[in-house]
Amino acid sequence: MRKIVGIRFKPVGKVYDFDCGAFVLKQGDHVVVETEQGFGLGTVVVPPSTYDGSFPERSGKPLKKVFRLATQVDFKQIEKNMQTEKSAYAYCLASIKELELKMNLFSVESSFDASKLTFFFTSENRVDFRQLVKMLVKKLGVRIEMRQVGIRNQAKMCGGVGRCGRELCCSTFIDKFGPVSIRMAKEQGLSLNPTKISGQCGRLMCCLTFEYDMYHTIKTHFPKIGKTIKTKGGKGKVIRHNPICNRITVRLDDGQEIEIGLDEMIKEDN
């Protein structure tokens, strides 16, 4: 029986499956594996589990094996790569300014063997960076890749603190962005002020999706906003929902507003 292990290359990145081979691994171990981009240093985040060799590979390709356990030499290589990334970032930033390109450079990543540098940037439009690449290759002497990403990916890679006072969800545990709509804010009765429901990236906050399904399920038992219902205080229109407390606010015909539980509504006789 073979063993499959989940390995992550970035603190909050996608988890990739690898074959343990003959290695006995546990969660938290650092390993060197072979990827499509060459060798990479990753961390075991999903403990090994057995499979019979006929395991349906998620990528449609045979699982690659763990090459070896990481050593101190590997960690020193990572530190050296970080210094290279800093100097490459500074030079690229100066070159962008010199060429007057309309792009926002925010990160540089080096491959494990330092043979390639990837420059991440955002821009409202497409950018002709051919001259920039020539300058970078001449100065740094390695393969260069320019990658334009969305503003949400920038927030994920750079990190930060949200309006809740906690680290951004996308940079701590969200590994894949899902769709977020204004309807989710409406369903939860939140303010539709863009400044209150937008994250650091300027897009709708990802956390709007966390409780949406629960609110949607609970409110299926609520009378719709604007519906006229009968209460002990008389007839009135539903003006607000309080799903968490299972209560609604009703404006009576005389203008008075009262809050009642769903069980306090008087059903109309047929």
C-alpha positions, 0 to 999 in steps of 0.5 A: 500500500502506498501513502499520499500526503498533502503538501503546501508551498505557501503559508496560505496556498493550495494543498498538493498531493504527493506520494510519500514513497519510503519516507515516514512523514508527519504534519509539520515536516519540511520536504523537498519535492519535484514539481512542474516548475522544478524542485520546491520546498514545502510543508506537510499539512495533511498527514499521510494516508494509504491508497492502493495505487489506483487512487484517482489522481486529481490532476489526471497525472500520476502523483510525484514522489517526495524527493527528500527531507529538507536540510539546513542547506535548503533553509539557507537557500530560502534565506538567500532567495529572500535577499534576491527577491528584495534586491530584484523588487527594488530594481524592478520598481526603479525600472518601472518608474524609468519606463513610466509603466502604469503597473503596480508591482507588489511582490517578487518570488524566486524559484527554489533553485533561484533560476527564475524570478516571478514578478507579481503586479496589478494594472487596470489595463494590459501592460507592454512590459517587453522592455522591462523584461529585457532590463531585468534579464540583463541585470539579474541573469535569470529567467523572468516571468511577469504575472498580472493578478487581480486585486483580491490576489494582491490582498491575499499575498500581501496580507493585512488587518480587516475592519474586524481587527483580525488578519485578512481571511484570504491571507490566513485560511481561504485557499480559493476565492468564491463568488461574493454578491451584494445579495448576500449583504441584503440577505443578512440585513447589513448596511449596503454602504460600500465602505462598510461591506468592502474589504482591503482589496476594495471588493465585497468582503469574503466573509459575507459568504460565511453565514449567508446559507444559514441566514437564507435557510432561517429566513425561509420561515419568515414573512417577507418584508412589506407583508401585512400580518396580524398581531396581538396589537393589531395588523401591521407590515413587517419592516425588519427581520432579526433571524438570529433571535427569530424575531421580526419588527412590525409597524402597526397601522397606527404607526407604532413599531413593535418587535415580536417572535414568529410564534406571536403572529396570529394566523389568519382564518381561512 
